[in-house]
Amino acid sequence: QVQLVESGGGLVQAGGSLRLSCRASGSIFSMNYIGWYRRAPGKSRELVAGFTLGGVANYLDSVKSRFTISRDNAKNTVYLQMNSLKPEDTAVYYCNYKPGRTDYWGQGTQVTVSS
């Protein structure tokens, strides 16, 4: 069984920064299968950042150059460093592990950016 626990969300002013953490436990085949999604009020869920199978980071266009995904394999943790936050980044952020057909999700962490 796989468990994902997010942390690091909160309330921040526009232009500020937050770092989200996703700690994974259980049978993790590869940290490259862990990514970050978000769901804003009234919108569908979208992939914010993840890794290719080769370990290269990729990003939603609207967060490129502001967000950075990284991982610490020794700690089974994936991070999302978010800089220059904008009100439109307000959403619940979820960690996702999808090694194949099965999806694993964390409980989510709220990020609120005030203008």
C-alpha positions as CSV (number, residue, x, y, z in Angstrom):
1,Q,0.0,0.0,0.0
2,V,1.1,3.5,-0.7
3,Q,0.5,6.6,1.4
4,L,1.2,10.2,0.4
5,V,1.2,13.0,2.9
6,E,1.4,16.6,1.8
7,S,2.4,19.5,4.0
8,G,3.5,23.1,3.6
9,G,0.4,24.9,2.4
10,G,-0.9,28.1,3.8
11,L,-1.8,31.7,3.3
12,V,0.7,33.9,1.6
13,Q,0.6,37.3,-0.1
14,A,1.1,37.7,-3.8
15,G,4.8,37.6,-4.7
16,G,5.5,35.3,-1.7
17,S,6.8,31.8,-1.6
18,L,5.8,28.4,-0.2
19,R,7.4,25.0,-0.3
20,L,5.2,22.0,-0.4
21,S,6.3,18.5,0.7
22,C,5.0,15.2,-0.3
23,R,6.3,12.3,1.8
24,A,5.6,8.9,0.3
25,S,5.6,5.6,2.2
26,G,4.9,2.0,1.2
27,S,5.8,0.3,-2.1
28,I,7.3,3.2,-4.2
29,F,8.7,1.9,-7.4
30,S,10.2,5.2,-8.5
31,M,9.9,8.7,-7.3
32,N,9.7,9.8,-10.9
33,Y,6.1,8.7,-10.8
34,I,5.2,11.3,-8.2
35,G,3.8,14.6,-9.4
36,W,1.9,17.6,-8.1
37,Y,-1.7,18.5,-9.2
38,R,-4.0,21.3,-8.1
39,R,-7.7,22.0,-8.1
40,A,-8.9,25.6,-7.9
41,P,-12.5,26.4,-6.9
42,G,-14.8,25.9,-9.9
43,K,-12.0,24.4,-12.1
44,S,-10.9,21.0,-13.0
45,R,-7.8,19.4,-11.6
46,E,-4.6,20.1,-13.5
47,L,-1.0,18.8,-13.5
48,V,1.3,21.4,-12.1
49,A,4.6,19.6,-12.1
50,G,6.0,16.1,-12.6
51,F,8.9,14.1,-13.9
52,T,9.4,12.2,-17.1
53,L,10.5,8.6,-16.9
54,G,14.0,9.9,-17.4
55,G,13.7,12.2,-14.4
56,V,13.4,15.5,-16.3
57,A,11.0,17.9,-14.6
58,N,8.1,19.3,-16.6
59,Y,5.7,22.1,-15.7
60,L,2.3,23.6,-16.4
61,D,3.0,26.6,-18.7
62,S,1.6,29.1,-16.2
63,V,4.0,28.1,-13.5
64,K,7.2,27.7,-15.5
65,S,10.1,29.7,-14.1
66,R,8.2,30.2,-10.8
67,F,7.8,26.6,-9.5
68,T,10.4,24.0,-9.1
69,I,9.8,20.3,-8.4
70,S,12.6,18.3,-6.8
71,R,12.9,15.0,-4.9
72,D,15.0,13.5,-2.1
73,N,15.1,9.8,-2.7
74,A,16.6,9.1,0.7
75,K,13.6,10.7,2.4
76,N,11.0,9.5,-0.1
77,T,9.9,13.1,-0.4
78,V,9.0,15.3,-3.4
79,Y,9.0,19.0,-3.0
80,L,7.3,21.8,-4.9
81,Q,9.0,25.2,-4.4
82,M,6.6,27.9,-5.4
83,N,7.9,31.4,-5.8
84,S,6.3,34.7,-7.1
85,L,2.9,33.3,-6.1
86,K,-0.1,34.8,-7.7
87,P,-3.8,34.8,-6.6
88,E,-4.6,32.5,-9.5
89,D,-2.3,29.9,-7.9
90,T,-4.9,29.5,-5.1
91,A,-6.0,25.9,-5.0
92,V,-5.8,22.7,-3.1
93,Y,-2.5,21.0,-4.1
94,Y,-2.3,17.2,-4.3
95,C,0.5,14.8,-4.5
96,N,-0.1,11.9,-6.9
97,Y,1.7,8.6,-7.5
98,K,0.8,6.7,-10.6
99,P,3.2,3.9,-11.5
100,G,0.6,2.2,-13.8
101,R,-3.1,1.9,-13.8
102,T,-3.5,2.6,-10.1
103,D,-3.7,6.2,-8.8
104,Y,-2.6,7.2,-5.3
105,W,-3.5,10.6,-3.9
106,G,-2.6,12.5,-0.9
107,Q,-5.2,14.4,1.2
108,G,-4.3,17.7,-0.3
109,T,-2.9,20.9,1.1
110,Q,-4.6,24.3,0.7
111,V,-2.6,27.2,-0.8
112,T,-4.2,30.6,-0.7
113,V,-2.6,33.6,-2.3
114,S,-4.0,37.0,-1.3
115,S,-3.7,40.0,-3.6
